Amino acid sequence: MRNVRWVFFCIVFVMGCSKPTEVIYNVEYVTMCSLEGRILPAGIGAVVSATQNSKKKSDACDAKGYFFIDSLTAGSCILEVKSAGYGSRRSTQTLIAGGFNNTGDITLKKIPSLISVFSPEDQSDWTSVGTSFHLYFTQPMNKASVEKAFSVTPATAGYFRWNSVSDVYFTPLSKFKTQTTYTFRVDSSARSESNEKLEFPLVTTFTTEPFRIESISPVSGTKDFELGATASISFPYSMSPDYASVENSIIITPATELNFNWYSGNSFTLKPKSGFWRSSTSYTIIVSSSAQDISQNKVFAPCTTVFTTEPVMVTSSTPANNSSGVRPASGSIVINFNTAMNYDALMNAFSLRDSLDTPVIPTSAYLSGIYAYIYLPALNPLSRYVMTIDSSATDNFGSTLPAPYSITFTTGK
């Protein structure tokens, strides 16, 4: 690795001494980086892998325990270390662009020969709170001795599930607590069916994931968000949010009374109590740091989304524009908006005229949700009509149509 760094330095030095003529920056190169470190004890044949976006790169440690993985990209990666006869390690690393990232020394624990594999890995972080502790032995085990030798700190009620005499899971009765470090111990009294005991106790720790928000919709930057749509916020499936705490943590600007609907244990929708968002308005929704799970762990990081709603508009009408053969007998025009409209303002903005520009006066009208039903007297057969809703029409918030809306239709015989 020293040679690699020296060559890199020499190249940079020579280039720096040359007279610059043209510099071309490769964006991909700027974001590239490497990861190095040392696995102890040295000489145990450890293999280190780094995974980013489902792509894994690995390196076998040298005799002194050093590893070097290049051609990684800036951001996070999952680091895994494995060696036969030793506990594996799994952690999240944040890589800085354009440089050497060093993990420092990572020490693996030797595991008793009776144990082949266990998970979660020793000292792993961000472990799912819905996980189970898994032990796989190299021999058929005396189940009672294993269960008696097993302990968890902090104390956690749970049960054992044996898939076979060498394969066992410990699952908590309720999920593990978020952002908590657990220590699992199997002492040396655990023995195989042939009465062979562990040479020494197995002691391993892991830290559970923090209480966090998985997604929020609409995503920040959304434009023309539908006025009747619902926003939604989700926590990971394994999480158990405290409903009241989460709802009380919501800050929305402009101030809006909200309805909440928890459609699963970890996800909910929110929508104005009026049923509609204000048109052409920029909203900010914040899940603040006061949100907690049922164990009173606060959310790992607040979450914010900023979005803009669509304007008031007509989405469709019956009859549709340029329709022909419309029945002249008394009927109705149905207008579909994207929000609830103000009755008086809508009727004042409505007009229907025939080809001689003679107005047709509606006999009655009513609104139902986003629909306006306007009833008409009998129309002239084989005649052309123009319906217009001018821009004075407003919704229930007082927002107007951005422009008049018109359709033309022709009656039949």
Secondary structure by P-SEA (a helix, b strand, c coil): caaaaaaaaaaaaaaaaccccbbbbccccccccbbbbbbcccccbbbbbbbcccbbbbbbbcccbbbbbccccccbbbbbbbbccbbbbbbbbbbbccccccccbbbbbbccccccccccccccccccccbbbbbbbccccaaaaaaaaccccccccbbbbbccccbbbbbccccccccbbbbbbbcccccccccccccbbbbbbbbbbccccccccccccccccccccccccccccccccaaaaaaaacccccccccccccccccccccccccccccccbbbbbbbcccccccccccccbbbbbbbbbbcccccccccccccccccccbbbbbbbccccccaaaaaaabbbbccccbbbbbccccccccbbbbbbccccccbbbbbbbcccccccccccccbbbbbbbcccc
